[in-house]
């Protein structure tokens, strides 16, 4: 019961600040920052009353923040990359060509398919979103497609590869936690991921074909003309995108790959677009301020910069403070352990695993914790029931990897919102793969579909 106190407090505070206060005080914009900070304080008080020393709590908080530092640094670099890529004409060129090639009638399935392919070869949902995803949102806006729908298609595609690619960190982490090998894990995930992705593609196709939005070709041409006049798109503008994707495919870490991409954007801005060094540094720090004379183009291209990530970084710090207290004091493990009492069958064990991963994404606000903690907690239970550990590793990804982007204060949800400039709650209904996959996984578990068992000799 004590472990539930911070969780109940967090839910209540989020409801008050995000739902209640904006209704009572028009103009007030609620966010998850203060609810997470206050809930962390409540969790610390509960832990202190139960005998935990402040020094231990502080180590737990610092440890959790340390886990998120890689994500925070990538987030900062993405902000700078967005600024220099717009100043260097990379994003404008991609938007210009995208308007030429794409149309609302097939834009959403195409966006999802492109992001799926890029993330599958790169293994990174973040790199995919920060490069081609960013451009696709711009193209969709110019075509008159709802940005929330575009963001949902981008997120679905980005997480398709993040979940299945052997180069993805979560794809390697999940089998390590469960005790199986990488390629058995990947093959087993296809059973739940491919049907979910296929349904998502059908839904995106239906949304695109059913769209009543017909872009004004005159407006589209005006946007293209404004971009062409200001940036003069050429093959050189594709170079940073090719370099970044190529480096990630070759397993070069994301941070230096993206940093090099940001630097190449700056080189193009100076060498091709005639910008000064001060202009490039300003775009990297404060974002690019478009002044093309076309209001639609200015709205599309005024974004990016390190400062644009400030709110997101603070949200991650608050979330990891709360998650650090919950994890280091054992409250998170206590809540997960209690769920095992509800397990009555192999199907309910898998369903409980998926829901626990999703719940930890809500509470601990970190994708890795949502895989590591349930992986530790439930490994023995799977062995006792004679289930192959690849069932556990698949459940960890079905529930942990995919739902992380659906939580506004999770590191992944915060990143997607900051990069795509669309709130998590807005794109959530359209991120079909991310919420369909857990449903498919639980359905499989209930009906015993694709649930291989351990050989009898291996159950000890």
ChimeraX attribute file (.defattr): number of C-alpha atoms within 10 A of each C-alpha:
attribute: neighborCount
match mode: 1-to-1
recipient: residues
	/A:1	8
	/A:2	13
	/A:3	18
	/A:4	14
	/A:5	14
	/A:6	27
	/A:7	21
	/A:8	12
	/A:9	18
	/A:10	25
	/A:11	15
	/A:12	13
	/A:13	19
	/A:14	20
	/A:15	15
	/A:16	15
	/A:17	19
	/A:18	16
	/A:19	14
	/A:20	13
	/A:21	15
	/A:22	14
	/A:23	13
	/A:24	9
	/A:25	9
	/A:26	8
	/A:27	9
	/A:28	12
	/A:29	12
	/A:30	17
	/A:31	16
	/A:32	19
	/A:33	19
	/A:34	17
	/A:35	24
	/A:36	29
	/A:37	19
	/A:38	17
	/A:39	27
	/A:40	26
	/A:41	16
	/A:42	19
	/A:43	29
	/A:44	24
	/A:45	15
	/A:46	18
	/A:47	23
	/A:48	15
	/A:49	10
	/A:50	11
	/A:51	10
	/A:52	15
	/A:53	13
	/A:54	13
	/A:55	9
	/A:56	14
	/A:57	22
	/A:58	16
	/A:59	14
	/A:60	22
	/A:61	24
	/A:62	17
	/A:63	17
	/A:64	24
	/A:65	22
	/A:66	14
	/A:67	16
	/A:68	21
	/A:69	15
	/A:70	12
	/A:71	20
	/A:72	21
	/A:73	13
	/A:74	20
	/A:75	27
	/A:76	22
	/A:77	26
	/A:78	30
	/A:79	28
	/A:80	33
	/A:81	30
	/A:82	31
	/A:83	32
	/A:84	33
	/A:85	31
	/A:86	29
	/A:87	33
	/A:88	31
	/A:89	28
	/A:90	29
	/A:91	28
	/A:92	29
	/A:93	25
	/A:94	22
	/A:95	27
	/A:96	25
	/A:97	13
	/A:98	20
	/A:99	22
	/A:100	13
	/A:101	9
	/A:102	17
	/A:103	19
	/A:104	23
	/A:105	20
	/A:106	16
	/A:107	25
	/A:108	29
	/A:109	24
	/A:110	22
	/A:111	26
	/A:112	29
	/A:113	20
	/A:114	20
	/A:115	27
	/A:116	27
	/A:117	16
	/A:118	25
	/A:119	30
	/A:120	25
	/A:121	21
	/A:122	29
	/A:123	29
	/A:124	26
	/A:125	28
	/A:126	24
	/A:127	23
	/A:128	30
	/A:129	27
	/A:130	22
	/A:131	25
	/A:132	20
	/A:133	29
	/A:134	21
	/A:135	23
	/A:136	31
	/A:137	28
	/A:138	25
	/A:139	30
	/A:140	25
	/A:141	18
	/A:142	24
	/A:143	22
	/A:144	17
	/A:145	24
	/A:146	15
	/A:147	22
	/A:148	24
	/A:149	23
	/A:150	29
	/A:151	33
	/A:152	28
	/A:153	32
	/A:154	34
	/A:155	33
	/A:156	30
	/A:157	34
	/A:158	31
	/A:159	30
	/A:160	30
	/A:161	25
	/A:162	29
	/A:163	30
	/A:164	27
	/A:165	21
	/A:166	19
	/A:167	21
	/A:168	20
	/A:169	14
	/A:170	23
	/A:171	26
	/A:172	20
	/A:173	18
	/A:174	28
	/A:175	26
	/A:176	16
	/A:177	21
	/A:178	28
	/A:179	16
	/A:180	17
	/A:181	15
	/A:182	18
	/A:183	16
	/A:184	14
	/A:185	26
	/A:186	21
	/A:187	12
	/A:188	19
	/A:189	23
	/A:190	15
	/A:191	16
	/A:192	23
	/A:193	23
	/A:194	15
	/A:195	15
	/A:196	22
	/A:197	23
	/A:198	12
	/A:199	15
	/A:200	25
	/A:201	22
	/A:202	12
	/A:203	16
	/A:204	27
	/A:205	18
	/A:206	15
	/A:207	19
	/A:208	21
	/A:209	14
	/A:210	11
	/A:211	15
	/A:212	12
	/A:213	13
	/A:214	12
	/A:215	15
	/A:216	12
	/A:217	11
	/A:218	9
	/A:219	13
	/A:220	19
	/A:221	14
	/A:222	15
	/A:223	24
	/A:224	23
	/A:225	15
	/A:226	20
	/A:227	22
	/A:228	16
	/A:229	11
	/A:230	16
	/A:231	22
	/A:232	16
	/A:233	22
	/A:234	14
	/A:235	8
	/A:236	12
	/A:237	24
	/A:238	15
	/A:239	15
	/A:240	23
	/A:241	19
	/A:242	11
	/A:243	16
	/A:244	25
	/A:245	25
	/A:246	15
	/A:247	18
	/A:248	23
	/A:249	18
	/A:250	12
	/A:251	14
	/A:252	15
	/A:253	11
	/A:254	21
	/A:255	19
	/A:256	15
	/A:257	21
	/A:258	27
	/A:259	18
	/A:260	18
	/A:261	28
	/A:262	24
	/A:263	20
	/A:264	23
	/A:265	30
	/A:266	30
	/A:267	21
	/A:268	23
	/A:269	25
	/A:270	18
	/A:271	12
	/A:272	17
	/A:273	16
	/A:274	14
	/A:275	16
	/A:276	13
	/A:277	13
	/A:278	10
	/A:279	18
	/A:280	27
	/A:281	17
	/A:282	19
	/A:283	28
	/A:284	31
	/A:285	20
	/A:286	19
	/A:287	27
	/A:288	26
	/A:289	17
	/A:290	18
	/A:291	13
	/A:292	16
	/A:293	10
	/A:294	14
	/A:295	11
	/A:296	16
	/A:297	20
	/A:298	18
	/A:299	14
	/A:300	20
	/A:301	24
	/A:302	17
	/A:303	20
	/A:304	28
	/A:305	25
	/A:306	21
	/A:307	16
	/A:308	22
	/A:309	23
	/A:310	14
	/A:311	14
	/A:312	26
	/A:313	23
	/A:314	14
	/A:315	24
	/A:316	29
	/A:317	26
	/A:318	25
	/A:319	30
	/A:320	32
	/A:321	29
	/A:322	31
	/A:323	29
	/A:324	29
	/A:325	30
	/A:326	27
	/A:327	23
	/A:328	20
	/A:329	23
	/A:330	14
	/A:331	23
	/A:332	23
	/A:333	19
	/A:334	17
	/A:335	18
	/A:336	22
	/A:337	15
	/A:338	10
	/A:339	15
	/A:340	16
	/A:341	9
	/A:342	11
	/A:343	16
	/A:344	9
	/A:345	12
	/A:346	19
	/A:347	20
	/A:348	16
	/A:349	25
	/A:350	27
	/A:351	22
	/A:352	22
	/A:353	30
	/A:354	27
	/A:355	23
	/A:356	24
	/A:357	31
	/A:358	27
	/A:359	19
	/A:360	29
	/A:361	31
	/A:362	24
	/A:363	26
	/A:364	25
	/A:365	33
	/A:366	28
	/A:367	27
	/A:368	22
	/A:369	22
	/A:370	27
	/A:371	31
	/A:372	18
	/A:373	19
	/A:374	27
	/A:375	25
	/A:376	12
	/A:377	17
	/A:378	21
	/A:379	18
	/A:380	13
	/A:381	15
	/A:382	21
	/A:383	17
	/A:384	10
	/A:385	14
	/A:386	18
	/A:387	19
	/A:388	21
	/A:389	26
	/A:390	28
	/A:391	22
	/A:392	30
	/A:393	32
	/A:394	30
	/A:395	32
	/A:396	33
	/A:397	29
	/A:398	30
	/A:399	32
	/A:400	32
	/A:401	27
	/A:402	28
	/A:403	32
	/A:404	28
	/A:405	30
	/A:406	25
	/A:407	20
	/A:408	24
	/A:409	31
	/A:410	26
	/A:411	28
	/A:412	26
	/A:413	26
	/A:414	25
	/A:415	27
	/A:416	30
	/A:417	20
	/A:418	23
	/A:419	25
	/A:420	25
	/A:421	16
	/A:422	18
	/A:423	17
	/A:424	25
	/A:425	14
	/A:426	16
	/A:427	25
	/A:428	23
	/A:429	14
	/A:430	23
	/A:431	29
	/A:432	22
	/A:433	29
	/A:434	29
	/A:435	21
	/A:436	20
	/A:437	24
	/A:438	26
	/A:439	19
	/A:440	17
	/A:441	25
	/A:442	25
	/A:443	16
	/A:444	18
	/A:445	21
	/A:446	16
	/A:447	11
	/A:448	12
	/A:449	14
	/A:450	14
	/A:451	18
	/A:452	14
	/A:453	17
	/A:454	16
	/A:455	10
	/A:456	8
	/A:457	6
	/A:458	10
	/A:459	14
	/A:460	7
